[in-house]
Amino acid sequence: MNQEFDWDSKTNSMILSSFFWGYIVTQLPSGYIANTRSAQKLLSCGVLVSSLLNLLIPVLAVRYGWTAVVCCRVATGLTQGCLFPCVQTLMSKWVPPAERARLGSFVMNAGTFGTVITMPLTGALCASRFGWPSAFYIFGVCGIAWAVLFFYMGSDMPSEHPTICPNEMRYIDGSLGKLDKTSAESVEPPLRVRIVKIDFDQLALILHGLNVVFLFRKHVSPGGRF
């Protein structure tokens, strides 16, 4: 793309970093929506819209230039900000505590594993006779297919899944120790639990700030320097 459009390094940096401008905005709202509404539907819609935007990038780059690509990348970041909050919410409702460490490591490392696979594949597609747009089209179509399948075949919790085995559902629900929501909320947590919760919230804000600084240092500032 850089050779075809003759974009300078500043433009390239802006295009690459623009994804994170939207990505950091929707993290916390997505976590709230995933917990109070439907993480499964939010995740499906997020991947669907993100994949549709991915299909538009070649057209926007050719017809409207890099500014349109930046806007599309920001919108893509907004839609993908829901991914990890939704995944964490679904894991809390589906994965038994005894299996959470193992399955959690698989899920959280799946993105890195996918990157390792798709980077050389993307290079091969760009070097093929179909050109660089084929990478956006192929991965966009794959994302749309996944989103549609997960929307109709997935569910927020085992009790809502139409084809789950009764024994499996009892095992998951029993291991998670399902509590009545109203009775659980009516119990005042002890002081120690409240203090731990405050510490956790502060730690979450600190880690969020570190991620923001990292993203701006690596992707926004020219040459990786403030």
C-alpha positions as a LaTeX table, in Angstrom:
\begin{tabular}{lrrr}
\hline
Residue & $x$ (\AA) & $y$ (\AA) & $z$ (\AA) \\
\hline
Met1 & 0.00 & 0.00 & 0.00 \\
Asn2 & 2.81 & 2.41 & 0.85 \\
Gln3 & 4.42 & 2.05 & $-2.58$ \\
Glu4 & 1.10 & 2.40 & $-4.40$ \\
Phe5 & $-0.13$ & 5.47 & $-2.52$ \\
Asp6 & 3.24 & 7.08 & $-1.70$ \\
Trp7 & 2.34 & 7.81 & 1.92 \\
Asp8 & 5.09 & 9.22 & 4.12 \\
Ser9 & 6.09 & 7.79 & 7.51 \\
Lys10 & 3.90 & 10.25 & 9.43 \\
Thr11 & 0.83 & 9.20 & 7.46 \\
Asn12 & 1.65 & 5.52 & 7.96 \\
Ser13 & 2.03 & 6.06 & 11.70 \\
Met14 & $-1.30$ & 7.85 & 11.87 \\
Ile15 & $-3.06$ & 5.06 & 9.98 \\
Leu16 & $-1.57$ & 2.37 & 12.22 \\
Ser17 & $-2.24$ & 4.22 & 15.47 \\
Ser18 & $-5.76$ & 5.39 & 14.60 \\
Phe19 & $-7.12$ & 1.95 & 15.47 \\
Phe20 & $-6.14$ & 2.43 & 19.10 \\
Trp21 & $-7.82$ & 5.85 & 19.29 \\
Gly22 & $-11.13$ & 4.09 & 19.12 \\
Tyr23 & $-10.01$ & 0.91 & 20.85 \\
Ile24 & $-9.27$ & 2.53 & 24.22 \\
Val25 & $-12.61$ & 4.37 & 24.27 \\
Thr26 & $-14.97$ & 1.39 & 24.31 \\
Gln27 & $-13.16$ & $-0.89$ & 26.79 \\
Leu28 & $-14.99$ & 0.16 & 29.96 \\
Pro29 & $-18.44$ & 0.74 & 28.38 \\
Ser30 & $-18.22$ & $-2.65$ & 26.70 \\
Gly31 & $-17.48$ & $-4.32$ & 30.02 \\
Tyr32 & $-20.57$ & $-2.74$ & 31.56 \\
Ile33 & $-22.80$ & $-3.71$ & 28.62 \\
Ala34 & $-21.42$ & $-7.25$ & 28.56 \\
Asn35 & $-22.23$ & $-7.71$ & 32.25 \\
Thr36 & $-25.68$ & $-6.13$ & 32.17 \\
Arg37 & $-26.91$ & $-7.10$ & 28.70 \\
Ser38 & $-25.60$ & $-9.78$ & 26.36 \\
Ala39 & $-21.89$ & $-10.37$ & 25.92 \\
Gln40 & $-22.57$ & $-12.92$ & 23.17 \\
Lys41 & $-24.61$ & $-10.51$ & 21.05 \\
Leu42 & $-22.24$ & $-7.61$ & 21.68 \\
Leu43 & $-19.25$ & $-9.73$ & 20.65 \\
Ser44 & $-21.03$ & $-10.96$ & 17.52 \\
Cys45 & $-22.05$ & $-7.45$ & 16.47 \\
Gly46 & $-18.60$ & $-6.05$ & 17.22 \\
Val47 & $-16.85$ & $-8.63$ & 15.05 \\
Leu48 & $-19.47$ & $-8.25$ & 12.30 \\
Val49 & $-19.17$ & $-4.46$ & 12.06 \\
Ser50 & $-15.39$ & $-4.64$ & 12.35 \\
Ser51 & $-15.24$ & $-7.14$ & 9.49 \\
Leu52 & $-17.51$ & $-5.00$ & 7.31 \\
Leu53 & $-15.27$ & $-2.00$ & 7.93 \\
Asn54 & $-12.29$ & $-4.15$ & 6.99 \\
Leu55 & $-13.87$ & $-4.79$ & 3.59 \\
Leu56 & $-14.20$ & $-1.04$ & 3.01 \\
Ile57 & $-10.55$ & $-0.12$ & 3.54 \\
Pro58 & $-9.32$ & $-0.89$ & $-0.02$ \\
Val59 & $-12.19$ & 1.10 & $-1.54$ \\
Leu60 & $-11.71$ & 4.02 & 0.84 \\
Ala61 & $-7.96$ & 4.10 & 0.23 \\
Val62 & $-8.33$ & 4.24 & $-3.55$ \\
Arg63 & $-11.25$ & 6.66 & $-3.76$ \\
Tyr64 & $-10.89$ & 8.95 & $-0.76$ \\
Gly65 & $-7.29$ & 8.68 & 0.43 \\
Trp66 & $-5.65$ & 8.16 & 3.79 \\
Thr67 & $-8.03$ & 10.37 & 5.78 \\
Ala68 & $-10.91$ & 8.01 & 5.02 \\
Val69 & $-8.73$ & 5.05 & 6.00 \\
Val70 & $-7.94$ & 6.73 & 9.32 \\
Cys71 & $-11.64$ & 7.29 & 10.02 \\
Cys72 & $-12.38$ & 3.68 & 9.15 \\
Arg73 & $-9.59$ & 2.48 & 11.41 \\
Val74 & $-10.91$ & 4.56 & 14.31 \\
Ala75 & $-14.36$ & 3.03 & 13.80 \\
Thr76 & $-12.78$ & $-0.42$ & 13.66 \\
Gly77 & $-11.07$ & 0.22 & 16.98 \\
Leu78 & $-14.37$ & 1.30 & 18.51 \\
Thr79 & $-16.02$ & $-1.94$ & 17.45 \\
Gln80 & $-13.13$ & $-4.15$ & 18.56 \\
Gly81 & $-12.93$ & $-2.57$ & 22.00 \\
Cys82 & $-15.63$ & $-4.97$ & 23.13 \\
Leu83 & $-13.67$ & $-8.15$ & 22.36 \\
Phe84 & $-11.76$ & $-8.77$ & 25.58 \\
Pro85 & $-14.51$ & $-7.54$ & 27.95 \\
Cys86 & $-17.00$ & $-9.85$ & 26.24 \\
Val87 & $-14.59$ & $-12.79$ & 26.25 \\
Gln88 & $-13.91$ & $-12.36$ & 29.96 \\
Thr89 & $-17.63$ & $-12.15$ & 30.73 \\
Leu90 & $-18.39$ & $-15.27$ & 28.72 \\
Met91 & $-15.56$ & $-17.18$ & 30.38 \\
Ser92 & $-16.90$ & $-16.30$ & 33.82 \\
Lys93 & $-20.23$ & $-17.89$ & 32.88 \\
Trp94 & $-18.99$ & $-20.87$ & 30.90 \\
Val95 & $-15.62$ & $-22.04$ & 32.25 \\
Pro96 & $-15.52$ & $-24.00$ & 35.54 \\
Pro97 & $-13.01$ & $-22.63$ & 38.09 \\
Ala98 & $-10.92$ & $-25.82$ & 37.95 \\
Glu99 & $-10.41$ & $-25.36$ & 34.20 \\
Arg100 & $-10.20$ & $-21.57$ & 34.10 \\
Ala101 & $-6.41$ & $-21.27$ & 34.23 \\
Arg102 & $-5.83$ & $-23.69$ & 31.36 \\
Leu103 & $-8.68$ & $-22.56$ & 29.12 \\
Gly104 & $-8.04$ & $-18.92$ & 29.97 \\
Ser105 & $-4.45$ & $-19.20$ & 28.79 \\
Phe106 & $-5.64$ & $-20.75$ & 25.53 \\
Val107 & $-8.21$ & $-18.02$ & 24.95 \\
Met108 & $-5.96$ & $-15.08$ & 25.86 \\
Asn109 & $-3.07$ & $-16.40$ & 23.76 \\
Ala110 & $-5.26$ & $-17.20$ & 20.78 \\
Gly111 & $-4.93$ & $-13.63$ & 19.49 \\
Thr112 & $-1.14$ & $-13.86$ & 19.50 \\
Phe113 & $-1.28$ & $-17.25$ & 17.83 \\
Gly114 & $-3.60$ & $-15.86$ & 15.17 \\
Thr115 & $-1.21$ & $-12.97$ & 14.55 \\
Val116 & 1.69 & $-15.39$ & 14.05 \\
Ile117 & $-0.34$ & $-17.25$ & 11.42 \\
Thr118 & $-1.93$ & $-14.32$ & 9.60 \\
Met119 & 1.14 & $-12.10$ & 9.25 \\
Pro120 & 3.00 & $-14.37$ & 6.79 \\
Leu121 & $-0.32$ & $-15.24$ & 5.16 \\
Thr122 & $-1.04$ & $-11.54$ & 4.65 \\
Gly123 & 2.39 & $-11.06$ & 3.11 \\
Ala124 & 1.75 & $-13.92$ & 0.71 \\
Leu125 & $-1.63$ & $-12.47$ & $-0.29$ \\
Cys126 & $-0.12$ & $-9.03$ & $-0.88$ \\
Ala127 & 2.60 & $-10.55$ & $-3.07$ \\
Ser128 & 0.12 & $-12.65$ & $-5.05$ \\
Arg129 & $-1.55$ & $-11.61$ & $-8.29$ \\
Phe130 & $-4.65$ & $-10.58$ & $-6.30$ \\
Gly131 & $-2.71$ & $-7.82$ & $-4.57$ \\
Trp132 & $-2.99$ & $-6.26$ & $-1.11$ \\
Pro133 & $-6.80$ & $-5.75$ & $-1.23$ \\
Ser134 & $-7.26$ & $-9.53$ & $-1.13$ \\
Ala135 & $-5.97$ & $-9.61$ & 2.46 \\
Phe136 & $-8.70$ & $-7.22$ & 3.59 \\
Tyr137 & $-11.39$ & $-9.07$ & 1.66 \\
Ile138 & $-10.45$ & $-12.58$ & 2.79 \\
Phe139 & $-10.10$ & $-11.74$ & 6.48 \\
Gly140 & $-13.21$ & $-9.57$ & 6.33 \\
Val141 & $-15.28$ & $-12.42$ & 4.92 \\
Cys142 & $-13.87$ & $-14.81$ & 7.55 \\
Gly143 & $-14.85$ & $-12.39$ & 10.30 \\
Ile144 & $-18.38$ & $-12.00$ & 8.94 \\
Ala145 & $-18.82$ & $-15.77$ & 8.75 \\
Trp146 & $-17.60$ & $-16.21$ & 12.33 \\
Ala147 & $-19.87$ & $-13.43$ & 13.64 \\
Val148 & $-22.97$ & $-14.91$ & 12.00 \\
Leu149 & $-22.21$ & $-18.41$ & 13.29 \\
Phe150 & $-21.52$ & $-17.20$ & 16.82 \\
Phe151 & $-24.65$ & $-15.02$ & 16.85 \\
Tyr152 & $-26.92$ & $-17.97$ & 16.09 \\
Met153 & $-24.97$ & $-20.81$ & 17.71 \\
Gly154 & $-23.51$ & $-19.13$ & 20.80 \\
Ser155 & $-25.18$ & $-18.08$ & 24.03 \\
Asp156 & $-24.42$ & $-16.04$ & 27.13 \\
Met157 & $-24.67$ & $-18.95$ & 29.56 \\
Pro158 & $-25.09$ & $-22.73$ & 29.50 \\
Ser159 & $-28.78$ & $-22.62$ & 30.44 \\
Glu160 & $-29.53$ & $-20.61$ & 27.28 \\
His161 & $-27.71$ & $-22.90$ & 24.86 \\
Pro162 & $-30.17$ & $-24.99$ & 22.83 \\
Thr163 & $-27.98$ & $-28.04$ & 22.24 \\
Ile164 & $-25.90$ & $-28.35$ & 25.41 \\
Cys165 & $-25.86$ & $-31.74$ & 27.12 \\
Pro166 & $-27.81$ & $-31.70$ & 30.43 \\
Asn167 & $-24.93$ & $-33.35$ & 32.28 \\
Glu168 & $-22.50$ & $-30.73$ & 30.99 \\
Met169 & $-24.83$ & $-27.91$ & 31.98 \\
Arg170 & $-25.22$ & $-29.32$ & 35.50 \\
Tyr171 & $-21.45$ & $-29.69$ & 35.81 \\
Ile172 & $-20.78$ & $-26.10$ & 34.74 \\
Asp173 & $-23.57$ & $-24.59$ & 36.84 \\
Gly174 & $-22.61$ & $-26.68$ & 39.85 \\
Ser175 & $-18.93$ & $-25.81$ & 39.63 \\
Leu176 & $-19.67$ & $-22.12$ & 39.29 \\
Gly177 & $-21.90$ & $-22.23$ & 42.36 \\
Lys178 & $-24.90$ & $-20.40$ & 40.97 \\
Leu179 & $-26.42$ & $-17.99$ & 43.50 \\
Asp180 & $-29.69$ & $-16.19$ & 43.47 \\
Lys181 & $-28.87$ & $-12.69$ & 42.25 \\
Thr182 & $-31.16$ & $-10.88$ & 44.64 \\
Ser183 & $-29.90$ & $-12.72$ & 47.71 \\
Ala184 & $-26.28$ & $-12.25$ & 46.66 \\
Glu185 & $-26.75$ & $-8.50$ & 46.20 \\
Ser186 & $-28.56$ & $-8.11$ & 49.53 \\
Val187 & $-25.55$ & $-9.35$ & 51.52 \\
Glu188 & $-23.22$ & $-6.55$ & 52.60 \\
Pro189 & $-19.60$ & $-7.57$ & 51.92 \\
Pro190 & $-17.19$ & $-7.45$ & 54.86 \\
Leu191 & $-14.74$ & $-4.59$ & 55.19 \\
Arg192 & $-11.82$ & $-6.68$ & 53.94 \\
Val193 & $-13.65$ & $-7.48$ & 50.69 \\
Arg194 & $-14.46$ & $-3.81$ & 50.12 \\
Ile195 & $-10.82$ & $-2.85$ & 50.65 \\
Val196 & $-9.67$ & $-5.52$ & 48.18 \\
Lys197 & $-12.21$ & $-4.24$ & 45.66 \\
Ile198 & $-10.88$ & $-0.70$ & 46.01 \\
Asp199 & $-7.34$ & $-1.93$ & 45.48 \\
Phe200 & $-8.45$ & $-3.87$ & 42.40 \\
Asp201 & $-10.14$ & $-0.80$ & 40.90 \\
Gln202 & $-7.05$ & 1.29 & 41.49 \\
Leu203 & $-4.85$ & $-1.38$ & 39.93 \\
Ala204 & $-7.14$ & $-1.55$ & 36.91 \\
Leu205 & $-6.86$ & 2.22 & 36.41 \\
Ile206 & $-3.06$ & 2.06 & 36.74 \\
Leu207 & $-2.79$ & $-0.73$ & 34.17 \\
His208 & $-5.16$ & 1.14 & 31.86 \\
Gly209 & $-2.95$ & 4.22 & 32.10 \\
Leu210 & 0.17 & 2.18 & 31.36 \\
Asn211 & $-1.47$ & 0.75 & 28.26 \\
Val212 & $-2.49$ & 4.21 & 27.06 \\
Val213 & 1.05 & 5.54 & 27.51 \\
Phe214 & 2.47 & 2.48 & 25.74 \\
Leu215 & 0.14 & 2.89 & 22.77 \\
Phe216 & 0.87 & 6.58 & 22.36 \\
Arg217 & 4.61 & 6.07 & 22.72 \\
Lys218 & 4.81 & 3.20 & 20.25 \\
His219 & 2.23 & 4.24 & 17.68 \\
Val220 & 1.27 & 7.90 & 17.98 \\
Ser221 & 4.44 & 9.84 & 18.67 \\
Pro222 & 6.75 & 10.23 & 15.63 \\
Gly223 & 9.73 & 7.92 & 15.83 \\
Gly224 & 8.44 & 6.38 & 19.05 \\
Arg225 & 9.44 & 9.50 & 21.08 \\
Phe226 & 7.33 & 12.13 & 22.81 \\
\hline
\end{tabular}
